[in-house]
Every structure is written in C-alpha cells, then in structure tokens.
Amino acid sequence: MNTKKNNIHFKRQELIADSQHPIRKPLTEFLKAGFFISVFLMFFIPVSNAQNLDVPYVPTPSDVVEVMLDLADVGPGDYVIDLGSGDGRIVIAAAKRGAVGHGIDLNPTRVREARENAESEGVSDRVIFREADIFETDFSQASVITMYLLSSVNVKLRPYLLDKLSPGTRVVSHSFDMDEWQPDKAERYANRDIYYWVIPADVDGNWQWETAGQSFSMQINQTYQEVDITLRAGDLELTTEEATLSGKRLTLIAHDEISNTRYIFSGSVEDHSVRGYAQIHNEELNRIDRWSATLDEE
C-alpha cells in the first residue's frame, strides 16, 4: 500500500471538506492570501523595479531648508551639493545666499523640475542639476553637503563622506542621523530634527614635538570627531583637561600638577602634521610659541 499517496489524498479530501464547511477557514484564508499576494505582485513589484529608487521623494519644507542652511552657515564662497535634490529647493536657496553648487537626483522628472525652478528663481547660472546615482558620483569637492535621505542610506554613505570629503567639510541632514557617528550639532525645528557634522581630520596615532626646549609626546585614540588624548612632557604624564577636534582644528589643554603649569596647544591639521600656537602658563611666565607636531608614521 502506498501510504504516502493515500495520506496526500486524505489531506485533499480534508481541504475540499473544509471548503464546504460553514467555517472553512484554512482554505478560505489561503485563497484570500493568494489573491492579495497576486494583486501586490501585479501592481507594486513592477513599479518598484521601474523606479529603482532608494528613497521616496518628500520635499523639505522651505522654512526647514533655511534652518539647515543657517546651521551650516552657508554663504558666499560655499559650494553646496544636495544629495537627492528633488525639486532643487535646497541648492536654489543656497544660491540665493551667494553660494554656488549642484544637485544630484536619480529621478529625471525631479531633475527637470529643479532646472525649471532654478530658471524661474533667477539662479540657473549659479546651479546645475544632474541625473545621477549619488553612490556613483564624485562630490568630494563640496564645502557643504545637504541631504534628506533615510538613516539606512546615510549609514551607507558615511564611510564615503569620511574618506572622500576634506576635513572641515560641513554635512547637514534633515530628519535622519548617522547612527553611531554623533552630530556636532543638532537642532529641532517645527517637530523636525536637523543634524550637523564637520568632517574630522585624521589624527589617530602618536605625535611628537618640542616646545620651549621641552619634548612632548601625545597618543590620540580617535572615534570620528571624538578624541581621547594622553599627553606627556618628557616622561611625565599631564592631566588633559580639554581636547577637541573640529574639522582640521585640534585643541588641547593640559595641566602639570607638580609645577602647576598649564599648556594650551591649538593648531590646524594638514598632511599628518599640525601647526599652530602653544601657550605656557605658570606663576613665573605666560609664554606663547609657534607649535608644530608630526604624526609618527610607524
């Protein structure tokens, strides 16, 4: 006897019986589910494949645009690139402040609309809108990046922003953060969150220098713009009171508790070196010197 075959036949009989039963829930629910899945596949999957967009288009309100540009201090001399530029309102608003720039969007309808808006607002000679994939576009020369994407897209963009953009470049995002990369500033306006970051210089490692005849060494452990510094004067470890990194600007204040001497070092980081000024304060002197330190490449 073919038991397996008979069992299958039995189950089919159960299904047919269920369909004739007043309750007949299993088969009825199955058919309903099949119907809705078919409708979904007919109408939604083809549209999704045709657009192939990462983010649905939702425009940033104009007053929120102004707050974003205020937070990034956008003005003359800035080159603003808007990732997912939609109807172009952010780049157009930046151009009205004296900046120049361009917008990138995957949707040709939005790009066409943005060009028309730039023309009607009288800034078409200061901005350009391009149909392109933001993940395949070089935007490394921007001084300001703006975006209204999604958190998942921001996180996907994060390594490119940190690697390709010059230290000091400003990044503003409407509504969506960068996960573990905490913003330098955040503002809430009209029930909307606006996040602001400055691309930090790479300062992680060991640094060496001399100031006023004294040898100093510094170990920096860096996580994005957060720095944990151990500073030594010769063999003596100093107490680090403040340490900040904002773009290229590195500033630290340290205290020698034995001699009651306070040191302030502040400079601009460029190509694995930092140049700026050093201050020395104690009961006998207040001294200022030029400060130059280099990163140990080994």
SERO-4910 file (N, C-alpha, C, O; in steps of 0.05 Angstrom, whole numbers):
BEGIN
 pado doro    nc1    nc2    nc3   cac1   cac2   cac3    cc1    cc2    cc3    oc1    oc2    oc3
  Met    A     17    -24      0      0      0      0     18     25      0     37     28     15
  Asn    A     10     43    -17     26     68    -18     13     88      2     -5    103     -4
  Thr    A     25     87     26     14    103     48     16    133     43     -1    148     49
  Lys    A     40    140     31     44    169     26     23    180      8     12    202     12
  Lys    A     18    165    -14     -2    174    -33    -29    177    -21    -44    196    -26
  Asn    A    -37    156     -5    -63    157      8    -65    181     28    -86    193     30
  Asn    A    -43    187     42    -44    209     60    -49    235     45    -64    253     54
  Ile    A    -35    238     22    -40    262      6    -69    264     -2    -81    286      0
  His    A    -80    242    -12   -108    242    -20   -126    249      3   -146    263      0
  Phe    A   -119    240     27   -135    246     51   -134    276     57   -155    288     63
  Lys    A   -111    287     55   -109    316     61   -125    332     40   -137    352     47
  Arg    A   -124    323     15   -140    338     -5   -170    336      2   -185    356     -1
  Gln    A   -178    312     11   -206    310     18   -213    329     41   -235    340     42
  Glu    A   -194    332     61   -199    350     83   -202    378     73   -220    393     82
  Leu    A   -186    386     54   -188    413     44   -214    418     30   -227    438     33
  Ile    A   -223    398     13   -248    400     -1   -271    401     19   -290    417     16
  Ala    A   -269    384     40   -290    384     60   -291    411     75   -312    422     80
  Asp    A   -267    422     81   -266    448     94   -279    470     77   -292    488     88
  Ser    A   -275    468     51   -286    489     34   -316    488     34   -329    508     28
  Gln    A   -327    465     40   -356    463     41   -368    467     68   -392    469     72
  His    A   -350    469     88   -359    472    116   -365    502    121   -352    519    109
  Pro    A   -385    507    138   -391    536    144   -367    552    154   -365    575    148
  Ile    A   -348    538    168   -325    553    178   -304    556    156   -294    578    150
  Arg    A   -296    533    144   -277    530    122   -254    552    123   -247    563    102
  Lys    A   -244    557    146   -224    578    149   -197    574    135   -187    592    122
  Pro    A   -185    549    137   -159    546    126   -158    552     96   -141    567     87
  Leu    A   -176    539     80   -175    543     52   -183    571     44   -172    583     25
  Thr    A   -203    582     58   -212    609     51   -190    630     56   -186    647     39
  Glu    A   -176    627     79   -154    646     85   -132    643     65   -119    662     57
  Phe    A   -127    617     57   -106    612     38   -112    626     11    -94    638     -1
  Leu    A   -137    623      3   -145    635    -23   -144    666    -22   -135    679    -40
  Lys    A   -153    676      2   -151    705      5   -123    715      3   -116    735    -10
  Ala    A   -105    701     18    -77    709     18    -65    708    -10    -50    726    -18
  Gly    A    -72    687    -24    -62    684    -52    -72    707    -69    -57    717    -86
  Phe    A    -97    715    -66   -108    737    -82    -93    763    -76    -86    777    -95
  Phe    A    -89    769    -51    -76    794    -44    -46    794    -53    -36    814    -62
  Ile    A    -33    771    -51     -6    769    -60     -4    774    -90     14    787   -100
  Ser    A    -24    762   -104    -24    766   -133    -28    795   -141    -15    806   -159
  Val    A    -47    809   -126    -51    837   -131    -26    853   -126    -19    871   -141
  Phe    A    -12    847   -104     13    861    -97     34    858   -119     47    877   -127
  Leu    A     36    833   -128     57    828   -148     50    842   -174     68    851   -188
  Met    A     24    844   -181     16    856   -206     21    886   -206     30    897   -226
  Phe    A     15    899   -183     16    929   -183     40    941   -171     49    962   -179
  Phe    A     52    928   -150     73    942   -135    101    934   -144    118    951   -147
  Ile    A    105    909   -149    132    900   -156    142    912   -182    165    922   -183
  Pro    A    125    914   -203    135    926   -228    142    955   -224    162    965   -236
  Val    A    126    970   -208    132    998   -203    158   1002   -189    175   1019   -196
  Ser    A    163    985   -168    188    986   -153    212    981   -170    232    996   -169
  Asn    A    210    961   -187    233    955   -205    238    977   -225    261    983   -232
  Ala    A    216    989   -235    219   1010   -255    233   1034   -243    249   1047   -257
  Gln    A    227   1042   -218    238   1066   -207    266   1061   -196    285   1076   -200
  Asn    A    270   1038   -182    296   1031   -171    307   1053   -154    331   1059   -156
  Leu    A    291   1066   -138    300   1089   -122    304   1080    -93    289   1063    -83
  Asp    A    324   1091    -80    330   1084    -52    311   1099    -33    305   1089    -12
  Val    A    303   1123    -41    288   1140    -23    264   1152    -37    266   1162    -59
  Pro    A    240   1150    -24    217   1163    -37    220   1193    -35    233   1204    -17
  Tyr    A    208   1208    -55    212   1237    -55    192   1250    -37    168   1249    -40
  Val    A    202   1264    -16    187   1280      2    202   1306      5    224   1306     16
  Pro    A    191   1329     -4    207   1354     -3    210   1364     25    192   1361     42
  Thr    A    233   1377     30    238   1390     56    223   1417     55    226   1432     36
  Pro    A    207   1423     76    193   1449     77    213   1472     74    235   1470     84
  Ser    A    204   1493     61    223   1516     55    235   1528     81    258   1536     81
  Asp    A    218   1530    102    229   1542    127    250   1524    140    269   1533    152
  Val    A    246   1497    136    266   1479    147    292   1480    130    314   1478    141
  Val    A    289   1485    104    313   1489     87    330   1512     98    354   1510    100
  Glu    A    317   1534    105    332   1557    115    346   1551    141    368   1560    146
  Val    A    333   1535    158    346   1527    184    370   1509    178    391   1512    191
  Met    A    368   1491    159    390   1474    151    414   1491    142    437   1486    150
  Leu    A    408   1510    124    430   1528    114    441   1545    135    465   1551    135
  Asp    A    424   1554    154    435   1570    177    454   1553    193    475   1563    201
  Leu    A    446   1528    199    462   1511    216    490   1506    204    510   1504    218
  Ala    A    490   1504    177    516   1500    163    530   1526    156    551   1526    144
  Asp    A    517   1549    164    529   1576    158    535   1579    129    557   1588    122
  Val    A    517   1572    111    521   1573     82    520   1602     73    503   1618     80
  Gly    A    540   1609     56    541   1637     46    559   1638     22    567   1618     11
  Pro    A    566   1663     14    585   1666     -9    611   1651     -5    622   1650     17
  Gly    A    620   1638    -26    644   1622    -25    639   1593    -21    657   1576    -24
  Asp    A    615   1586    -13    609   1557     -9    601   1544    -35    589   1556    -53
  Tyr    A    608   1518    -37    599   1501    -59    581   1479    -46    591   1462    -32
  Val    A    555   1481    -50    536   1464    -37    527   1442    -57    520   1447    -80
  Ile    A    528   1417    -47    518   1395    -63    496   1381    -47    500   1373    -25
  Asp    A    473   1379    -60    449   1367    -47    446   1339    -58    443   1335    -82
  Leu    A    447   1319    -41    445   1291    -49    416   1283    -48    404   1282    -27
  Gly    A    404   1277    -71    375   1272    -73    361   1298    -74    345   1304    -56
  Ser    A    367   1315    -94    360   1343    -94    330   1349   -100    322   1371    -97
  Gly    A    315   1329   -109    286   1333   -113    281   1356   -132    291   1358   -154
  Asp    A    263   1375   -123    256   1398   -139    277   1420   -138    272   1442   -149
  Gly    A    299   1416   -124    322   1434   -125    321   1456   -104    338   1474   -104
  Arg    A    302   1455    -86    297   1478    -68    321   1484    -50    326   1508    -44
  Ile    A    336   1464    -41    359   1469    -23    381   1483    -37    392   1503    -28
  Val    A    389   1473    -61    411   1486    -76    402   1514    -85    419   1532    -85
  Ile    A    377   1517    -93    367   1543   -101    368   1563    -78    376   1586    -82
  Ala    A    359   1554    -54    360   1572    -31    389   1579    -24    395   1602    -16
  Ala    A    408   1560    -27    436   1566    -22    447   1586    -41    462   1604    -34
  Ala    A    439   1584    -67    448   1603    -87    438   1631    -81    451   1651    -86
  Lys    A    414   1633    -70    403   1659    -63    419   1672    -40    417   1696    -35
  Arg    A    434   1655    -25    452   1666     -4    479   1673    -14    497   1682      1
  Gly    A    484   1669    -40    510   1675    -51    527   1651    -57    549   1654    -68
  Ala    A    518   1627    -49    534   1603    -54    529   1594    -83    512   1604    -97
  Val    A    545   1574    -92    540   1561   -117    539   1531   -110    544   1523    -88
  Gly    A    531   1515   -131    530   1486   -125    515   1471   -145    507   1481   -166
  His    A    510   1446   -139    493   1429   -156    478   1408   -140    485   1401   -118
  Gly    A    457   1398   -153    441   1377   -141    443   1352   -157    447   1352   -181
  Ile    A    440   1329   -143    441   1303   -155    415   1288   -148    408   1286   -125
  Asp    A    402   1277   -168    378   1262   -164    376   1240   -185    384   1243   -208
  Leu    A    365   1218   -176    362   1195   -194    338   1197   -212    336   1183   -233
  Asn    A    319   1214   -204    294   1215   -218    294   1238   -240    297   1261   -233
  Pro    A    292   1231   -265    294   1252   -286    271   1272   -285    275   1295   -293
  Thr    A    248   1264   -275    226   1283   -272    233   1305   -252    228   1329   -256
  Arg    A    245   1297   -229    254   1316   -209    276   1334   -219    276   1358   -214
  Val    A    295   1323   -234    317   1339   -245    306   1360   -264    314   1383   -263
  Arg    A    287   1353   -281    275   1372   -299    260   1394   -284    261   1417   -291
  Glu    A    246   1386   -263    231   1405   -247    250   1424   -233    245   1448   -231
  Ala    A    272   1414   -223    292   1430   -209    304   1451   -228    308   1474   -221
  Arg    A    310   1443   -252    321   1462   -272    301   1484   -278    308   1507   -281
  Glu    A    275   1477   -280    255   1497   -285    252   1516   -261    249   1540   -265
  Asn    A    254   1505   -237    252   1522   -213    276   1541   -211    273   1564   -204
  Ala    A    300   1531   -218    323   1549   -217    321   1571   -237    329   1594   -232
  Glu    A    309   1565   -261    305   1586   -281    285   1607   -271    289   1631   -274
  Ser    A    263   1598   -259    242   1616   -250    252   1633   -226    242   1655   -222
  Glu    A    271   1622   -210    281   1636   -187    305   1654   -194    316   1667   -177
  Gly    A    314   1653   -219    335   1670   -228    363   1662   -219    381   1679   -218
  Val    A    367   1636   -213    394   1627   -205    405   1605   -222    423   1590   -214
  Ser    A    393   1602   -246    402   1580   -263    431   1582   -273    443   1563   -282
  Asp    A    442   1606   -270    470   1610   -277    489   1605   -254    513   1608   -257
  Arg    A    478   1597   -231    495   1591   -207    493   1562   -199    508   1553   -182
  Val    A    474   1547   -210    469   1519   -201    465   1501   -225    458   1510   -247
  Ile    A    470   1475   -221    465   1455   -241    452   1431   -227    458   1425   -204
  Phe    A    434   1418   -242    422   1394   -231    428   1371   -250    424   1373   -274
  Arg    A    437   1349   -239    445   1326   -254    430   1301   -247    424   1296   -223
  Glu    A    423   1285   -267    411   1259   -262    433   1239   -258    448   1233   -276
  Ala    A    436   1229   -234    458   1211   -227    452   1196   -202    434   1203   -186
  Asp    A    467   1174   -198    465   1158   -173    486   1170   -154    509   1173   -161
  Ile    A    477   1177   -130    495   1190   -111    518   1172   -103    539   1182    -94
  Phe    A    514   1146   -106    536   1127    -98    556   1123   -121    576   1110   -118
  Glu    A    550   1136   -144    569   1134   -166    578   1161   -175    587   1165   -198
  Thr    A    576   1181   -157    582   1209   -164    604   1219   -146    604   1214   -122
  Asp    A    622   1234   -157    643   1247   -141    633   1273   -130    628   1292   -146
  Phe    A    629   1275   -104    621   1301    -92    642   1309    -72    635   1323    -52
  Ser    A    667   1301    -76    688   1306    -57    697   1336    -55    710   1344    -36
  Gln    A    689   1352    -75    698   1380    -75    678   1399    -62    682   1423    -62
  Ala    A    657   1388    -50    637   1405    -37    649   1418    -12    666   1406      1
  Ser    A    639   1442     -5    645   1453     21    622   1447     40    625   1447     65
  Val    A    598   1442     29    575   1435     45    559   1413     30    553   1415      6
  Ile    A    552   1392     45    535   1371     35    508   1372     49    507   1374     74
  Thr    A    486   1372     34    459   1372     46    445   1347     37    450   1337     15
  Met    A    427   1336     54    413   1312     45    388   1308     63    387   1315     86
  Tyr    A    368   1296     50    344   1287     63    338   1259     52    321   1256     35
  Leu    A    352   1240     63    351   1213     53    338   1195     74    316   1202     85
  Leu    A    349   1173     81    340   1156    102    364   1148    119    387   1150    110
  Ser    A    359   1140    144    381   1132    161    398   1110    149    423   1111    150
  Ser    A    385   1091    136    400   1069    124    418   1079    101    440   1069     97
  Val    A    408   1098     86    424   1109     64    447   1126     75    469   1126     66
  Asn    A    441   1142     96    462   1158    110    485   1140    119    508   1146    116
  Val    A    477   1118    132    498   1099    142    514   1088    119    538   1084    122
  Lys    A    501   1082     97    515   1072     74    534   1092     62    555   1085     52
  Leu    A    526   1118     64    542   1140     54    565   1147     73    586   1158     64
  Arg    A    562   1141     98    580   1150    119    610   1145    113    626   1164    114
  Pro    A    618   1121    106    647   1117    100    657   1133     77    680   1142     77
  Tyr    A    640   1137     57    649   1153     34    652   1182     42    672   1195     35
  Leu    A    634   1193     58    636   1220     68    661   1225     83    676   1244     79
  Leu    A    667   1206    101    691   1209    119    717   1205    103    737   1218    109
  Asp    A    716   1188     83    741   1182     68    747   1202     46    770   1209     41
  Lys    A    726   1211     32    730   1228      8    728   1258     13    742   1273     -1
  Leu    A    712   1266     32    709   1295     36    732   1306     52    743   1293     70
  Ser    A    740   1331     46    762   1344     60    754   1350     89    731   1357     94
  Pro    A    773   1347    108    767   1355    135    757   1384    136    768   1402    122
  Gly    A    736   1389    151    724   1415    152    699   1418    135    684   1437    139
  Thr    A    695   1399    117    670   1400    101    646   1396    120    646   1379    138
  Arg    A    625   1412    115    601   1411    132    580   1393    120    576   1394     95
  Val    A    566   1378    136    546   1360    127    520   1365    143    521   1365    168
  Val    A    498   1369    129    472   1373    143    452   1353    133    449   1349    109
  Ser    A    438   1341    152    417   1321    144    391   1329    158    390   1335    181
  His    A    370   1328    142    343   1333    152    331   1306    161    330   1287    146
  Ser    A    324   1305    186    309   1283    199    325   1258    205    318   1244    225
  Phe    A    345   1251    190    359   1225    194    388   1229    202    403   1245    191
  Asp    A    396   1213    222    423   1215    233    442   1196    219    436   1185    198
  Met    A    466   1192    231    487   1175    220    493   1152    239    515   1142    240
  Asp    A    473   1143    254    476   1121    273    497   1128    293    493   1147    309
  Glu    A    519   1113    295    538   1116    316    555   1141    313    568   1150    332
  Trp    A    556   1154    290    570   1179    286    553   1202    297    534   1211    283
  Gln    A    559   1211    321    543   1231    333    547   1258    320    569   1265    312
  Pro    A    525   1274    318    528   1301    305    544   1320    322    544   1318    347
  Asp    A    557   1340    309    570   1361    324    549   1380    335    552   1392    357
  Lys    A    527   1383    320    504   1399    330    478   1385    321    478   1370    301
  Ala    A    457   1390    336    431   1380    328    410   1401    336    413   1413    357
  Glu    A    391   1405    319    370   1425    325    343   1414    318    340   1399    299
  Arg    A    323   1421    334    296   1412    329    279   1437    322    278   1456    337
  Tyr    A    267   1435    298    252   1458    289    226   1448    276    226   1430    259
  Ala    A    203   1459    284    177   1451    274    174   1420    274    165   1408    255
  Asn    A    181   1409    297    179   1380    301    196   1363    282    191   1340    277
  Arg    A    217   1376    271    235   1361    254    264   1364    265    272   1385    275
  Asp    A    278   1342    263    306   1341    272    325   1348    249    322   1338    227
  Ile    A    345   1365    255    365   1372    236    392   1367    248    398   1376    271
  Tyr    A    409   1352    234    435   1343    244    457   1356    228    455   1360    204
  Tyr    A    479   1362    243    502   1376    231    528   1363    239    533   1359    263
  Trp    A    545   1357    220    571   1345    225    592   1362    211    587   1375    190
  Val    A    617   1361    221    640   1371    207    659   1347    203    666   1333    222
  Ile    A    668   1343    178    686   1321    173    711   1325    188    725   1345    185
  Pro    A    719   1306    206    743   1310    222    768   1302    208    768   1284    191
  Ala    A    790   1315    215    816   1306    205    824   1280    218    814   1273    239
  Asp    A    842   1265    205    851   1240    216    875   1246    234    896   1254    224
  Val    A    871   1243    260    892   1250    279    900   1226    296    917   1228    314
  Asp    A    889   1203    290    894   1179    307    923   1171    305    934   1168    283
  Gly    A    936   1166    328    964   1157    328    981   1172    348    971   1185    366
  Asn    A   1007   1169    344   1027   1181    363   1039   1206    350   1046   1206    326
  Trp    A   1041   1227    366   1052   1253    357   1076   1261    374   1077   1254    397
  Gln    A   1095   1275    361   1119   1284    375   1125   1313    368   1119   1322    346
  Trp    A   1135   1328    388   1145   1355    382   1161   1366    406   1162   1354    427
  Glu    A   1172   1390    402   1186   1404    423   1175   1432    425   1171   1445    405
  Thr    A   1171   1441    450   1162   1468    455   1178   1480    478   1180   1467    499
  Ala    A   1191   1503    474   1207   1516    495   1228   1498    506   1233   1498    530
  Gly    A   1240   1482    488   1262   1464    497   1252   1439    510   1269   1423    520
  Gln    A   1226   1435    512   1215   1411    525   1203   1392    504   1189   1400    486
  Ser    A   1210   1366    507   1199   1346    489   1171   1337    498   1166   1333    522
  Phe    A   1153   1335    479   1126   1326    485   1119   1303    467   1129   1301    444
  Ser    A   1102   1285    477   1091   1264    461   1061   1262    467   1052   1268    489
  Met    A   1046   1253    447   1017   1252    450   1006   1228    436   1012   1223    413
  Gln    A    990   1212    450    976   1189    439    947   1196    436    933   1203    455
  Ile    A    937   1195    411    908   1202    406    894   1177    396    902   1164    377
  Asn    A    873   1170    410    854   1149    402    828   1163    392    815   1177    407
  Gln    A    823   1160    366    801   1176    353    778   1159    345    781   1137    334
  Thr    A    754   1168    352    729   1156    342    713   1179    329    700   1195    344
  Tyr    A    712   1180    303    700   1203    289    713   1229    299    737   1231    298
  Gln    A    697   1248    309    709   1273    319    716   1272    349    727   1292    360
  Glu    A    710   1250    362    717   1247    390    746   1237    392    754   1218    379
  Val    A    762   1251    410    790   1244    414    795   1240    443    787   1255    461
  Asp    A    810   1218    448    819   1212    475    850   1215    475    863   1200    461
  Ile    A    860   1234    490    888   1242    488    904   1236    514    895   1242    536
  Thr    A    927   1223    510    946   1221    532    971   1237    524    984   1231    504
  Leu    A    977   1258    540    998   1276    534   1020   1274    555   1015   1273    579
  Arg    A   1045   1274    545   1068   1272    563   1088   1294    557   1092   1301    534
  Ala    A   1099   1306    579   1122   1325    577   1146   1309    587   1149   1305    611
  Gly    A   1163   1301    568   1184   1282    575   1171   1256    583   1155   1244    568
  Asp    A   1177   1246    608   1165   1222    618   1141   1227    635   1128   1208    644
  Leu    A   1135   1252    640   1113   1259    659   1087   1261    644   1084   1276    625
  Glu    A   1067   1245    653   1041   1247    641   1025   1270    652   1023   1273    676
  Leu    A   1015   1287    634   1000   1311    643    970   1304    645    961   1284    633
  Thr    A    956   1321    659    927   1317    661    913   1332    638    915   1356    637
  Thr    A    900   1317    621    886   1330    598    859   1341    608    842   1325    616
  Glu    A    856   1367    607    832   1380    617    811   1383    595    787   1380    599
  Glu    A    820   1389    570    802   1392    547    816   1381    523    840   1384    520
  Ala    A    800   1369    505    811   1360    479    789   1361    459    769   1346    462
  Thr    A    791   1377    438    770   1379    418    782   1377    390    804   1386    385
  Leu    A    767   1365    372    774   1364    344    750   1373    328    729   1360    329
  Ser    A    753   1395    313    731   1405    297    742   1410    269    756   1429    264
  Gly    A    736   1392    251    747   1393    224    777   1390    226    787   1369    234
  Lys    A    792   1410    217    822   1409    218    833   1420    245    856   1416    250
  Arg    A    816   1433    261    826   1446    285    827   1427    309    807   1416    317
  Leu    A    851   1423    319    856   1407    342    865   1425    365    884   1441    362
  Thr    A    852   1423    388    858   1440    411    858   1422    436    840   1407    441
  Leu    A    880   1425    452    880   1411    478    892   1429    499    910   1445    495
  Ile    A    881   1426    523    891   1440    547    899   1419    567    883   1401    574
  Ala    A    924   1421    577    934   1401    596    948   1415    619    957   1438    617
  His    A    949   1401    642    959   1413    667    981   1395    678    977   1371    682
  Asp    A   1004   1408    685   1025   1394    700   1020   1401    729   1026   1423    738
  Glu    A   1010   1382    744   1001   1388    772   1025   1391    791   1023   1404    812
  Ile    A   1049   1381    783   1072   1383    800   1083   1412    800   1088   1424    821
  Ser    A   1086   1423    775   1096   1450    773   1074   1471    770   1079   1495    768
  Asn    A   1049   1461    771   1026   1479    768   1028   1495    742   1023   1519    742
  Thr    A   1035   1481    720   1038   1494    694   1015   1484    676   1010   1460    675
  Arg    A   1003   1503    662    981   1495    644    991   1500    615   1002   1521    609
  Tyr    A    986   1481    598    994   1482    570    969   1483    552    950   1468    557
  Ile    A    970   1500    532    948   1501    512    961   1498    485    979   1513    477
  Phe    A    952   1477    471    962   1473    443    938   1474    424    918   1460    429
  Ser    A    940   1490    404    918   1492    385    929   1497    357    945   1515    353
  Gly    A    920   1481    338    931   1484    311    914   1470    290    894   1457    296
  Ser    A    922   1473    265    908   1462    242    923   1437    232    947   1438    228
  Val    A    908   1416    228    919   1390    219    919   1389    188    899   1394    175
  Glu    A    943   1382    177    945   1380    148    967   1360    142    990   1363    151
  Asp    A    961   1340    126    981   1320    117    997   1309    140   1022   1310    140
  His    A    984   1299    161    997   1285    183   1016   1304    199   1035   1295    211
  Ser    A   1010   1330    198   1024   1348    215   1004   1369    225    983   1373    214
  Val    A   1012   1382    247    994   1403    258   1011   1427    263   1034   1425    273
  Arg    A   1001   1451    257   1015   1476    261    996   1496    273    974   1500    265
  Gly    A   1007   1509    294    990   1529    307   1006   1543    329   1029   1551    325
  Tyr    A    994   1546    352   1007   1560    374   1006   1544    400    987   1529    405
  Ala    A   1027   1548    417   1027   1536    443   1029   1558    464   1045   1577    461
  Gln    A   1013   1556    485   1015   1574    508   1024   1559    532   1016   1536    537
  Ile    A   1041   1573    549   1050   1561    574   1044   1581    596   1052   1604    595
  His    A   1030   1572    616   1021   1590    638   1030   1577    665   1023   1555    671
  Asn    A   1045   1593    680   1050   1585    708   1055   1611    724   1051   1633    714
  Glu    A   1064   1608    749   1067   1632    766   1089   1650    756   1090   1674    763
  Glu    A   1108   1639    741   1131   1655    733   1129   1667    705   1142   1687    698
  Leu    A   1113   1654    688   1113   1664    660   1086   1658    646   1072   1639    654
  Asn    A   1080   1674    626   1059   1669    607   1071   1671    580   1078   1693    571
  Arg    A   1075   1649    567   1091   1648    542   1074   1637    519   1058   1619    523
  Ile    A   1080   1648    496   1067   1637    471   1088   1631    451   1107   1647    446
  Asp    A   1086   1608    439   1105   1599    418   1090   1587    395   1067   1579    397
  Arg    A   1103   1585    372   1091   1570    350   1092   1541    357   1111   1531    370
  Trp    A   1072   1526    348   1070   1497    354   1070   1481    328   1054   1487    310
  Ser    A   1087   1462    326   1088   1445    303   1093   1416    312   1112   1411    327
  Ala    A   1076   1398    305   1078   1370    313   1074   1352    289   1060   1360    270
  Thr    A   1086   1328    290   1083   1310    267   1073   1283    278   1079   1274    300
  Leu    A   1058   1270    260   1047   1243    267   1069   1222    261   1080   1222    239
  Asp    A   1073   1205    280   1092   1183    276   1080   1163    257   1059   1151    263
  Glu    A   1092   1160    234   1080   1143    213   1084   1113    219   1070   1097    207
  Glu    A   1102   1106    237   1107   1077    242   1085   1065    258   1085   1041    264
***
